[in-house]
Amino acid sequence: MAEPLGTGDKDVATHLHSYTNLAALPQTPPLVIVEGDGIHVVDENGRRYLEAMSGLWCASLGFSNKRLAEAGAKALKTLPYYHTFNQRTNVAVADLAERLLALAPVPMARVFFANSGSEANDSAVKMVWYYHNAIGQPERKKIIARRNAYHGVTVAAASMGGLDGNHRDFDLPIATAPARFLHVDCPHHYRYAEPGETEQDFSSRLAQQLEQTILAEGPHTVAAFIAEPVMGAGGVLVPPAGYFEKVQAVLRKYGVLMIADEVICGFGRTGNMFGSTTFGIQPDILSCAKALSSGYVPISAVMVNEKVHSAIAANSGKLGSFGHGYTYSGHPVACAVALETLKVYEDERILDHVRELAPAFQAGLRAFAERPWVGNVRGVGLIGAIELMADKAARTPFAADRKAGYRFAALALEEGLIVRAMGDSIGLCPPLIITRAELDDLFARLARAMDRFEKEY
């Protein structure tokens, strides 16, 4: 009788992985994580890792919060499932919607629930189109995003995103005539500013480009602009000074809706409950996910203001129904865990903790700026990135085939530290509960990985 496969071998033989070189997977078996506690996770061999990416930007309360586990267990025993179609609801979804509206960075009117950031942003697209049909402006269908943006991987969300790897051979963005998804330049001052151009001047140029794009397309055809407060998967790109102020002035001038993608920034990551508050964004529509439940259960939300809601509601009255939703929208267990997550943020004063620790986190990051292969360091709150450069003086990146970022992440893993390579930008997004001592440990491991990287490169 054949020996049973170990977890890694079984996984390689059966599991189609996300964001993985599938051809190389048999030669580089996956890291099998079996448990987590606090800010650490443990692999099948008992080795502990400091999880400096909160999983995928989401485990804000770490990996062993008892209150969230108990809330989920209680909900499973009380009402393990029910839907929100056809005028049905449950206590948890009503309470969570009320709480989210109270926390919103600007006045919002209603909350729609989904299961992931991708679904939330896909839903936002459909709402934008539905809204403009409802108000008698059916030609307004075009949505403008930024190059290097990430908004998810469902068809519409990935079309909005500006990362080539999410488009190639998936036939994305969606090909329509005229195109419904447009992209303007990325607000990465370090990489794309002209010589001597200040952040304010760079922001002005990008706002002018946005306006020129709207005018070239025809303002009567442009429906919305979508932006992450901090561009996460694009490399943790913090907006340059004045950027959102100038961009929103253009949007208001032409009546274009503002969608804030708060999937990564929402719930304390930047030092405020939402990144929109940190950067002065006033969205008409706001999507959130990830830290809404600390990643413990799949849930996302889309908040819409009264202007959008009233038009959508009136149109559904004409049509007889708002024909959108998911089997698990407003799932009672997910909503119960999310509601408890928000209570933990309040009870444990997580925002205060982030604001207290953020200066040390940002200073620790910036200490790497003097390293020979570090070109740029950036961040806000408890999120940041280190961008590697082959020639920092000339701002020359490493050749793509050297895979410098991925090698650095591998070295960090050998030091018991999980980071994320986004090209040659190394992202860090630790759980919001990290302590000062744990932060010191994080940077000590990062420094050892950097020492080894310098010797190799």
Secondary structure, 3 states (H helix, E strand, C coil): CCCCCCHHHHHHHHCCCCCCCCCCCCCCCCCCEEEEECCEEEECCCCEEEECCHHHHCCCCCCCCHHHHHHHHHHHHHCCCCCCCCCCCCHHHHHHHHHHHHHCCCCCCEEEEECCHHHHHHHHHHHHHHHHHHCCCCCCCEEEEECCCCCCCCHHHHHHCCCHHHCCCCCCCCCCCCCCEEEECCCCHHHHCCCCCCHHHHHHHHHHHHHHHHHHHCHHHEEEEEECCCECCCCCECCCCCHHHHHHHHHHHHCCEEEEECCCCCCCCCCCCCHHHHHCCCCCEEEECHHHCCCCCCCEEEEECHHHHHHHHHHHHHHCCCCCCCCCCCCHHHHHHHHHHHHHHHHCCHHHHHHHHHHHHHHHHHHHHHCCCEEEEEEECCEEEEEECCECCCCECCCHHHCHHHHHHHHHHHCCEECEEECCEEEECCCCCCCHHHHHHHHHHHHHHHHHHHHHC
